[in-house]
């Protein structure tokens, strides 16, 4: 009885609204997002592309989508909990831009479910870094908040070395060029002492972020980690941007992919 009563009192006195849809919360003590918005999240389910985690048609003849067959990303596998639209987009936006840091735990729950196979034998999770100025303005790094709830050591071997325009404002070609210049191994201060290059060698790392769009940032981070000696990099995000229609796979591009999940 105490739970329903306490929720009713908070609802009456504070009238808190859902961080995603703005409606009055029925059970505000259970979290900042209503049950309906969580239920409205569009999950990604099998069949999925082995490499990028994008949805495949049920009649797909290949284990990879046409884009990955034509231009494979550098990581081993990627998974996202859902599509970046509707409820999930609103929840991520509230978490990232409205400072609702308490949403990190339930969003990480979606990550653990979607990325169970990626996390199972990994050595650590690596949050995608923000430039210090952007982290200061936002007050936190959303990727790091998510990483802390995944049950694995959180390593920080990457740092943002250039402060440029947000990736969301750039075209794909510009994102790729911008991202490759923007990330580098952490070489200064505590990061170097806590995570030397030899510790990275032969390790399996899972890159964590909130949204996967073109994959330019993740590709740049992956390349840096591989150059540092990491044996395998996997990618895990809460959401992925809706993708345009994929090109039909060409039989000549089909690669042996037994090593992929």
C-alpha positions as CSV (number, residue, x, y, z in Angstrom):
1,X,0.0,0.0,0.0
2,X,2.9,2.4,0.8
3,X,4.1,2.4,-2.9
4,X,0.8,3.4,-4.5
5,X,0.1,5.9,-1.7
6,X,3.5,7.5,-2.0
7,X,3.2,7.7,-5.8
8,X,-0.3,9.3,-5.4
9,X,1.1,11.9,-2.9
10,X,4.0,12.8,-5.2
11,X,1.7,12.9,-8.2
12,X,-0.8,15.2,-6.3
13,X,1.8,17.6,-4.8
14,X,4.4,17.8,-7.6
15,X,2.5,16.8,-10.7
16,X,5.6,15.4,-12.4
17,X,5.4,14.8,-16.2
18,X,6.9,12.1,-18.3
19,X,10.3,13.2,-19.6
20,X,9.5,11.8,-23.0
21,X,5.8,12.5,-23.8
22,X,5.0,15.2,-21.2
23,X,2.0,13.5,-19.7
24,X,1.4,13.3,-16.0
25,X,3.2,10.3,-14.5
26,X,1.0,7.7,-12.9
27,X,3.9,6.3,-10.8
28,X,6.5,9.0,-10.6
29,X,8.6,7.1,-8.1
30,X,9.2,4.4,-10.7
31,X,11.1,6.7,-13.0
32,X,11.0,9.8,-15.1
33,X,9.4,8.1,-18.2
34,X,6.0,6.6,-18.2
35,X,5.2,2.9,-18.9
36,X,3.5,3.8,-22.2
37,X,6.7,5.4,-23.6
38,X,8.9,2.5,-22.6
39,X,6.4,0.1,-24.2
40,X,6.4,2.2,-27.3
41,X,10.1,1.7,-27.9
42,X,10.5,-0.1,-31.3
43,X,13.0,-2.9,-30.7
44,X,15.4,-4.4,-33.2
45,X,14.9,-8.1,-33.5
46,X,16.4,-10.9,-35.6
47,X,17.3,-11.3,-38.4
48,X,20.0,-8.6,-38.1
49,X,23.1,-7.8,-40.1
50,X,26.1,-9.5,-38.4
51,X,28.3,-6.4,-38.8
52,X,26.1,-3.3,-38.3
53,X,23.1,-4.7,-36.5
54,X,20.6,-3.3,-39.0
55,X,17.4,-5.2,-39.5
56,X,17.3,-7.6,-42.4
57,X,14.2,-8.8,-44.2
58,X,12.9,-12.2,-43.1
59,X,13.7,-13.5,-46.5
60,X,17.3,-12.3,-46.5
61,X,19.8,-14.7,-48.2
62,X,22.9,-13.2,-46.6
63,X,24.0,-12.6,-43.0
64,X,25.1,-9.1,-43.9
65,X,23.2,-6.1,-45.4
66,X,24.1,-4.7,-48.8
67,X,26.0,-1.8,-47.3
68,X,28.3,-4.0,-45.2
69,X,28.9,-6.3,-48.1
70,X,30.0,-3.4,-50.2
71,X,31.9,-1.5,-47.5
72,X,32.5,-3.5,-44.3
73,X,33.0,-1.4,-41.1
74,X,36.2,-2.0,-39.1
75,X,34.4,-3.4,-36.0
76,X,33.5,-7.1,-35.4
77,X,29.8,-6.6,-34.7
78,X,27.3,-3.9,-33.7
79,X,24.0,-4.0,-31.9
80,X,21.4,-1.4,-31.0
81,X,18.4,-1.8,-28.8
82,X,16.0,0.1,-31.1
83,X,15.3,2.5,-33.8
84,X,16.0,6.2,-33.1
85,X,12.4,7.4,-33.6
86,X,9.2,7.8,-31.6
87,X,9.4,7.0,-27.9
88,X,13.1,5.9,-27.9
89,X,14.1,9.1,-29.6
90,X,12.2,11.2,-27.0
91,X,13.7,9.2,-24.1
92,X,17.3,9.5,-25.5
93,X,16.8,13.2,-26.1
94,X,15.6,13.7,-22.5
95,X,18.6,11.8,-21.2
96,X,21.1,13.5,-23.3
97,X,19.9,17.1,-23.7
98,X,17.6,17.6,-20.6
99,X,20.1,16.2,-18.1
100,X,17.9,13.3,-17.0
101,X,20.8,11.2,-15.9
102,X,18.6,8.8,-13.9
103,X,17.6,7.4,-17.3
104,X,21.0,5.9,-17.8
105,X,20.2,2.8,-15.7
106,X,17.0,1.8,-17.6
107,X,18.6,2.6,-21.0
108,X,21.6,0.5,-20.0
109,X,19.1,-2.3,-19.3
110,X,18.1,-2.1,-23.0
111,X,21.8,-2.3,-23.9
112,X,22.4,-5.3,-21.8
113,X,19.5,-7.1,-23.4
114,X,20.3,-6.1,-27.0
115,X,24.1,-6.6,-26.6
116,X,24.2,-9.7,-24.4
117,X,26.3,-11.7,-26.9
118,X,28.7,-8.7,-27.4
119,X,29.2,-8.2,-23.7
120,X,29.5,-11.9,-22.7
121,X,33.2,-12.4,-23.3
122,X,34.4,-8.8,-23.5
123,X,37.1,-7.4,-21.3
124,X,35.8,-3.9,-20.9
125,X,33.4,-1.3,-22.2
126,X,34.8,1.9,-23.8
127,X,32.5,5.0,-23.8
128,X,32.9,7.3,-26.8
129,X,34.4,10.5,-25.4
130,X,33.1,14.0,-25.7
131,X,35.4,17.0,-26.1
132,X,36.0,18.5,-22.7
133,X,34.2,21.7,-23.5
134,X,31.1,19.9,-24.7
135,X,31.2,17.6,-21.7
136,X,31.5,20.7,-19.5
137,X,28.5,22.4,-21.1
138,X,26.3,19.3,-21.0
139,X,27.5,18.4,-17.5
140,X,28.2,14.7,-18.3
141,X,29.1,12.3,-21.0
142,X,26.1,10.2,-21.9
143,X,28.2,7.3,-23.2
144,X,30.1,7.1,-19.9
145,X,26.8,7.1,-17.9
146,X,25.5,4.2,-19.9
147,X,28.8,2.3,-19.7
148,X,28.8,2.4,-15.9
149,X,25.7,0.2,-15.8
150,X,26.8,-2.6,-18.1
151,X,28.6,-4.7,-15.5
152,X,32.1,-4.6,-17.1
153,X,35.2,-2.5,-16.3
154,X,34.9,0.9,-17.9
155,X,38.1,1.8,-19.8
156,X,38.8,5.3,-21.1
157,X,41.7,4.9,-23.7
158,X,40.2,7.5,-26.1
159,X,40.0,11.3,-25.8
160,X,38.5,13.9,-28.1
161,X,41.4,16.0,-29.4
162,X,39.5,18.4,-31.7
163,X,36.3,20.4,-31.0
164,X,34.3,20.7,-34.2
165,X,30.7,21.0,-35.2
166,X,28.3,18.3,-34.0
167,X,28.4,15.2,-36.2
168,X,24.6,15.4,-36.7
169,X,25.1,18.6,-38.8
170,X,27.5,16.9,-41.3
171,X,27.1,14.8,-44.4
172,X,28.4,11.2,-44.3
173,X,31.7,12.0,-46.2
174,X,32.3,15.0,-43.9
175,X,31.5,12.9,-40.8
176,X,34.1,10.3,-41.8
177,X,36.8,12.8,-42.4
178,X,35.9,14.8,-39.3
179,X,35.8,11.8,-37.0
180,X,39.1,10.3,-38.2
181,X,40.8,13.5,-37.2
182,X,38.9,14.0,-33.9
183,X,39.9,10.9,-31.9
184,X,43.2,9.7,-30.7
185,X,44.6,7.5,-27.9
186,X,44.7,9.1,-24.5
187,X,48.4,10.0,-24.0
188,X,48.3,12.4,-21.0
189,X,47.7,12.3,-17.3
190,X,45.7,9.7,-15.4
191,X,44.4,7.9,-18.6
192,X,47.9,7.0,-19.6
193,X,48.8,5.7,-16.1
194,X,45.6,3.7,-15.6
195,X,45.4,2.3,-19.1
196,X,48.8,1.7,-20.8
197,X,48.9,0.6,-24.4
198,X,50.1,-2.9,-23.3
199,X,46.9,-3.4,-21.3
200,X,44.9,-2.9,-24.5
201,X,46.7,-5.6,-26.5
202,X,44.7,-8.7,-27.3
203,X,41.7,-7.4,-25.4
204,X,38.1,-7.4,-26.5
205,X,36.4,-4.0,-26.1
206,X,32.8,-2.8,-26.6
207,X,32.4,0.8,-27.7
208,X,29.3,2.3,-26.1
209,X,27.3,5.4,-27.2
210,X,23.7,6.6,-27.3
211,X,23.0,6.6,-31.1
212,X,24.6,5.1,-34.2
213,X,24.0,7.2,-37.3
214,X,26.4,6.8,-40.2
215,X,28.9,5.0,-38.0
216,X,31.7,7.5,-38.8
217,X,32.5,8.2,-35.1
218,X,32.5,4.5,-34.2
219,X,34.7,3.7,-37.1
220,X,37.2,6.3,-36.1
221,X,37.3,5.1,-32.5
222,X,37.5,1.4,-33.7
223,X,40.5,2.2,-35.9
224,X,42.3,3.9,-33.0
225,X,41.7,0.9,-30.7
226,X,42.8,-1.6,-33.2
227,X,46.0,0.4,-33.9
228,X,46.6,0.3,-30.1
229,X,46.5,-3.5,-30.2
230,X,42.9,-4.4,-29.3
231,X,42.1,-7.7,-30.8
232,X,38.4,-7.1,-31.3
233,X,36.1,-4.1,-31.1
234,X,32.3,-4.3,-30.9
235,X,29.8,-1.5,-31.0
236,X,26.8,-1.1,-28.7
237,X,24.3,1.8,-28.8
238,X,20.9,2.4,-27.4
239,X,19.5,3.4,-30.8
240,X,20.4,3.5,-34.4
241,X,19.1,6.1,-36.9
242,X,16.5,4.8,-39.4
243,X,18.4,3.6,-42.5
244,X,17.5,4.4,-46.2
245,X,16.7,1.5,-48.5
246,X,19.8,-0.8,-48.8
247,X,21.3,-1.8,-52.1
248,X,20.8,-5.4,-53.2
249,X,23.7,-7.5,-52.2
250,X,25.9,-8.6,-55.2
251,X,26.9,-12.2,-55.2
252,X,30.5,-11.3,-56.0
253,X,30.7,-9.2,-52.9
254,X,29.7,-12.0,-50.5
255,X,32.5,-12.8,-48.1
256,X,33.1,-15.8,-45.9
257,X,31.7,-14.6,-42.6
258,X,31.8,-17.6,-40.4
259,X,33.8,-15.5,-37.9
260,X,30.9,-13.1,-37.5
261,X,28.0,-13.6,-35.1
